[in-house]
Amino acid sequence: MSNSTVTEIKELLKIPDEKKIEYKEYGGFWRRALATIIDAIIISFAVTIPYGWVVSLAYYPLLIAFYGQTIGKKLLGLMVVNKDGKSPIGIFDAIVREWLGKFVLLIINLFFFIGFLLIGLDSKKEGIHDKIAKTRVVRV
């Protein structure tokens, strides 16, 4: 695919280019938890339609990859950035964060329930899925 084709697709879908995000603080535990609840409500509607499971699997990685935010994060002023503070993070890092990182988080939570608690205890408010994907959630 040529660069002009990629540019045209990005313009059509209104996908922003990666840029440095200015932020003052990290996204805290409760704000992130509420954003997750909002997203879960949205996904619960999606799974009621045919092939809704595809929507639910794609929801997080696609929105994080191309916009840096899910709808819940956007409503609460949160954004996922890479370690350099840039967003959106791209599809590979988003899949690592959302599928691999959250699978590991699920396994840890099943046995120890510390995966999400780390967000509240970590100085940069990073969960295990953030550490695996080398991302963080910030307030914008």
BALOBA-1460 file (C-alpha; in Angstrom, 3 decimals):
// residues 140
<rec num="1" residu="m" x="0.000" y="0.000" z="0.000"/>
<rec num="2" residu="s" x="1.413" y="3.385" z="-0.933"/>
<rec num="3" residu="n" x="1.845" y="6.242" z="1.515"/>
<rec num="4" residu="s" x="-0.846" y="8.258" z="-0.257"/>
<rec num="5" residu="t" x="-3.345" y="5.385" z="0.140"/>
<rec num="6" residu="v" x="-2.573" y="5.099" z="3.862"/>
<rec num="7" residu="t" x="-2.951" y="8.874" z="4.224"/>
<rec num="8" residu="e" x="-6.308" y="8.781" z="2.418"/>
<rec num="9" residu="i" x="-7.582" y="5.977" z="4.667"/>
<rec num="10" residu="k" x="-6.432" y="7.824" z="7.797"/>
<rec num="11" residu="e" x="-8.191" y="10.987" z="6.622"/>
<rec num="12" residu="l" x="-11.369" y="9.072" z="5.775"/>
<rec num="13" residu="l" x="-11.474" y="7.446" z="9.231"/>
<rec num="14" residu="k" x="-10.227" y="10.625" z="10.918"/>
<rec num="15" residu="i" x="-7.311" y="8.722" z="12.484"/>
<rec num="16" residu="p" x="-4.882" y="11.201" z="14.036"/>
<rec num="17" residu="d" x="-1.132" y="11.001" z="13.522"/>
<rec num="18" residu="e" x="0.973" y="10.053" z="16.534"/>
<rec num="19" residu="k" x="1.830" y="13.139" z="18.564"/>
<rec num="20" residu="k" x="3.251" y="14.050" z="21.937"/>
<rec num="21" residu="i" x="0.420" y="14.428" z="24.465"/>
<rec num="22" residu="e" x="0.662" y="17.132" z="27.115"/>
<rec num="23" residu="y" x="-0.549" y="15.883" z="30.480"/>
<rec num="24" residu="k" x="-0.132" y="16.816" z="34.121"/>
<rec num="25" residu="e" x="-1.024" y="13.600" z="35.893"/>
<rec num="26" residu="y" x="-1.617" y="9.917" z="35.436"/>
<rec num="27" residu="g" x="-5.086" y="8.415" z="35.227"/>
<rec num="28" residu="g" x="-5.960" y="7.133" z="38.700"/>
<rec num="29" residu="f" x="-7.610" y="3.900" z="39.767"/>
<rec num="30" residu="w" x="-11.196" y="5.162" z="40.255"/>
<rec num="31" residu="r" x="-11.315" y="7.221" z="37.069"/>
<rec num="32" residu="r" x="-9.989" y="4.249" z="35.087"/>
<rec num="33" residu="a" x="-12.435" y="1.905" z="36.822"/>
<rec num="34" residu="l" x="-15.375" y="4.150" z="35.885"/>
<rec num="35" residu="a" x="-14.153" y="4.359" z="32.272"/>
<rec num="36" residu="t" x="-14.009" y="0.543" z="32.213"/>
<rec num="37" residu="i" x="-17.592" y="0.340" z="33.493"/>
<rec num="38" residu="i" x="-18.779" y="2.758" z="30.790"/>
<rec num="39" residu="d" x="-17.000" y="0.693" z="28.130"/>
<rec num="40" residu="a" x="-18.462" y="-2.545" z="29.545"/>
<rec num="41" residu="i" x="-21.965" y="-1.081" z="29.229"/>
<rec num="42" residu="i" x="-21.266" y="-0.143" z="25.594"/>
<rec num="43" residu="i" x="-19.871" y="-3.613" z="24.848"/>
<rec num="44" residu="s" x="-22.858" y="-5.282" z="26.540"/>
<rec num="45" residu="f" x="-25.080" y="-3.717" z="23.873"/>
<rec num="46" residu="a" x="-22.716" y="-4.804" z="21.099"/>
<rec num="47" residu="v" x="-22.820" y="-8.482" z="22.070"/>
<rec num="48" residu="t" x="-26.586" y="-8.558" z="21.559"/>
<rec num="49" residu="i" x="-26.201" y="-8.027" z="17.805"/>
<rec num="50" residu="p" x="-25.104" y="-10.730" z="15.344"/>
<rec num="51" residu="y" x="-21.316" y="-11.135" z="15.494"/>
<rec num="52" residu="g" x="-21.261" y="-8.810" z="18.504"/>
<rec num="53" residu="w" x="-18.408" y="-10.828" z="19.977"/>
<rec num="54" residu="v" x="-16.238" y="-9.538" z="17.110"/>
<rec num="55" residu="v" x="-17.138" y="-5.975" z="18.085"/>
<rec num="56" residu="s" x="-16.299" y="-6.703" z="21.724"/>
<rec num="57" residu="l" x="-12.898" y="-8.193" z="20.813"/>
<rec num="58" residu="a" x="-12.045" y="-5.305" z="18.488"/>
<rec num="59" residu="y" x="-13.454" y="-2.439" z="20.595"/>
<rec num="60" residu="y" x="-10.502" y="-1.861" z="22.932"/>
<rec num="61" residu="p" x="-7.518" y="-2.529" z="20.662"/>
<rec num="62" residu="l" x="-8.865" y="-0.594" z="17.668"/>
<rec num="63" residu="l" x="-9.943" y="2.489" z="19.604"/>
<rec num="64" residu="i" x="-6.727" y="2.522" z="21.670"/>
<rec num="65" residu="a" x="-4.575" y="1.858" z="18.573"/>
<rec num="66" residu="f" x="-6.043" y="4.607" z="16.407"/>
<rec num="67" residu="y" x="-7.439" y="7.208" z="18.832"/>
<rec num="68" residu="g" x="-5.671" y="6.512" z="22.156"/>
<rec num="69" residu="q" x="-9.043" y="6.377" z="23.929"/>
<rec num="70" residu="t" x="-12.098" y="4.220" z="24.273"/>
<rec num="71" residu="i" x="-15.420" y="6.009" z="24.634"/>
<rec num="72" residu="g" x="-15.250" y="5.598" z="28.428"/>
<rec num="73" residu="k" x="-11.726" y="7.015" z="28.572"/>
<rec num="74" residu="k" x="-12.712" y="9.939" z="26.348"/>
<rec num="75" residu="l" x="-15.703" y="10.798" z="28.558"/>
<rec num="76" residu="l" x="-13.445" y="10.820" z="31.618"/>
<rec num="77" residu="g" x="-10.549" y="12.704" z="30.027"/>
<rec num="78" residu="l" x="-8.133" y="9.768" z="29.881"/>
<rec num="79" residu="m" x="-5.773" y="8.673" z="27.121"/>
<rec num="80" residu="v" x="-3.363" y="5.772" z="26.628"/>
<rec num="81" residu="v" x="0.138" y="6.932" z="25.700"/>
<rec num="82" residu="n" x="3.407" y="5.117" z="25.132"/>
<rec num="83" residu="k" x="6.434" y="5.559" z="27.400"/>
<rec num="84" residu="d" x="7.455" y="8.602" z="25.332"/>
<rec num="85" residu="g" x="4.074" y="10.226" z="26.007"/>
<rec num="86" residu="k" x="2.853" y="9.787" z="22.416"/>
<rec num="87" residu="s" x="-0.580" y="8.683" z="21.262"/>
<rec num="88" residu="p" x="-2.164" y="6.894" z="19.514"/>
<rec num="89" residu="i" x="0.062" y="3.915" z="20.267"/>
<rec num="90" residu="g" x="-0.544" y="1.831" z="17.129"/>
<rec num="91" residu="i" x="-2.147" y="-1.533" z="16.531"/>
<rec num="92" residu="f" x="0.680" y="-3.819" z="17.709"/>
<rec num="93" residu="d" x="1.089" y="-2.119" z="21.110"/>
<rec num="94" residu="a" x="-2.682" y="-1.894" z="21.515"/>
<rec num="95" residu="i" x="-3.124" y="-5.621" z="20.909"/>
<rec num="96" residu="v" x="-0.290" y="-6.432" z="23.315"/>
<rec num="97" residu="r" x="-1.869" y="-4.158" z="25.941"/>
<rec num="98" residu="e" x="-5.494" y="-5.157" z="25.467"/>
<rec num="99" residu="w" x="-5.275" y="-8.867" z="24.724"/>
<rec num="100" residu="l" x="-1.979" y="-10.200" z="26.088"/>
<rec num="101" residu="g" x="-1.653" y="-7.753" z="28.968"/>
<rec num="102" residu="k" x="-5.243" y="-8.107" z="30.116"/>
<rec num="103" residu="f" x="-5.108" y="-11.919" z="29.773"/>
<rec num="104" residu="v" x="-2.113" y="-11.936" z="32.123"/>
<rec num="105" residu="l" x="-4.003" y="-9.488" z="34.347"/>
<rec num="106" residu="l" x="-7.001" y="-11.839" z="34.412"/>
<rec num="107" residu="i" x="-4.838" y="-14.815" z="35.419"/>
<rec num="108" residu="i" x="-3.126" y="-12.816" z="38.169"/>
<rec num="109" residu="n" x="-6.451" y="-11.486" z="39.435"/>
<rec num="110" residu="l" x="-7.921" y="-14.989" z="39.577"/>
<rec num="111" residu="f" x="-5.217" y="-16.024" z="42.019"/>
<rec num="112" residu="f" x="-4.059" y="-12.880" z="43.779"/>
<rec num="113" residu="f" x="-6.411" y="-9.978" z="42.810"/>
<rec num="114" residu="i" x="-3.458" y="-7.609" z="42.701"/>
<rec num="115" residu="g" x="-3.409" y="-6.767" z="38.985"/>
<rec num="116" residu="f" x="-5.803" y="-3.823" z="39.207"/>
<rec num="117" residu="l" x="-4.715" y="-2.860" z="42.708"/>
<rec num="118" residu="l" x="-1.272" y="-2.021" z="41.317"/>
<rec num="119" residu="i" x="-2.861" y="0.919" z="39.495"/>
<rec num="120" residu="g" x="-3.698" y="2.471" z="42.858"/>
<rec num="121" residu="l" x="-0.301" y="1.690" z="44.376"/>
<rec num="122" residu="d" x="2.072" y="2.423" z="41.486"/>
<rec num="123" residu="s" x="3.571" y="5.929" z="41.299"/>
<rec num="124" residu="k" x="2.760" y="6.134" z="37.571"/>
<rec num="125" residu="k" x="-0.622" y="4.403" z="38.052"/>
<rec num="126" residu="e" x="0.397" y="1.553" z="35.735"/>
<rec num="127" residu="g" x="-1.417" y="-1.751" z="35.771"/>
<rec num="128" residu="i" x="0.238" y="-4.998" z="34.716"/>
<rec num="129" residu="h" x="-1.197" y="-4.624" z="31.206"/>
<rec num="130" residu="d" x="0.404" y="-1.149" z="31.007"/>
<rec num="131" residu="k" x="3.774" y="-2.505" z="32.106"/>
<rec num="132" residu="i" x="3.644" y="-5.354" z="29.573"/>
<rec num="133" residu="a" x="2.776" y="-3.005" z="26.680"/>
<rec num="134" residu="k" x="5.005" y="-0.154" z="27.945"/>
<rec num="135" residu="t" x="2.046" y="2.248" z="28.060"/>
<rec num="136" residu="r" x="0.367" y="4.415" z="30.671"/>
<rec num="137" residu="v" x="-2.987" y="6.155" z="31.042"/>
<rec num="138" residu="v" x="-2.914" y="9.919" z="31.552"/>
<rec num="139" residu="r" x="-5.449" y="12.666" z="32.159"/>
<rec num="140" residu="v" x="-5.783" y="15.007" z="29.191"/>
